[in-house]
Amino acid sequence: MVENIVSIETEDEKIAAMIERRVIVGEREVIDADTRLRLREETTKKGVELILFGGNRSERIKDGGGEGRSSRQAKELEIALGGRQKMIDYCQKMLTDCVSEARREASKGFVARYYENHIDENGVLNFNRKKDLLKNRLEAIISATHSMFELIQKVSDEQALEYMVSNEFCISFRERELRGWEKAGGLPPQEREVPRIQMEDIRTLPVAGLKKIVEYWLV
């Protein structure tokens, strides 16, 4: 159980850990209606433009110039957070929280450097396929946060439930955490309401990675 592995001291941590637990056991509704509403309110207070995640995603993908999923998500998330510096600050905070103590020093300033070296003339952040833990972790943080925002902006429960079993959400939110648990040897075999995604190249979050992302936006 997630609650037995990650630190839980506050009510917000309990809520965030419950969301991660629901992902691990494969429940369909990983973020319930009340928590979606609270996250919607708290992110809006922090200045996030959730309206960006509404409308037709296929049109947004087309307008994004055809770049890959993670690059499109980074572009949209940067706009929603209020610009490049806010994006860098948020991602750096999450990256530092989502690496081991041994990698903390190396992670300092990584996001700003990555932006400097991997942003193109159209403002698109590119993610190569090299095996670099910090780069891969950054990509997973951006992707999971983007999918959470896309979920919580949906006012309709029906639309929210539909999105939580979509390929986009399963890859960007569910599978990134599930594979992190697998790498840590902590994922129990069991039947799931929502099947796993059979896709080889998915960047992962660590154990409690989703918890930290959700908790950041709840506080």
BELURPE-V702466 format. One record per helix or strand of 3 or more residues. SS is the DSSP state (H for helix, E for strand). FROM is the first residue (numbers start at 1). TO is the last residue. If there is no record, write none. Layout:
BEGIN
ss = [SS & SS]
from = [FROM & FROM]
to = [TO & TO]
END
This chain:
BEGIN
ss = [H & H & H & H & H & H & H & H & H & H & H & H & H]
from = [2 & 11 & 33 & 50 & 57 & 69 & 84 & 101 & 110 & 133 & 157 & 167 & 209]
to = [4 & 25 & 45 & 53 & 63 & 81 & 97 & 107 & 118 & 152 & 163 & 183 & 218]
END
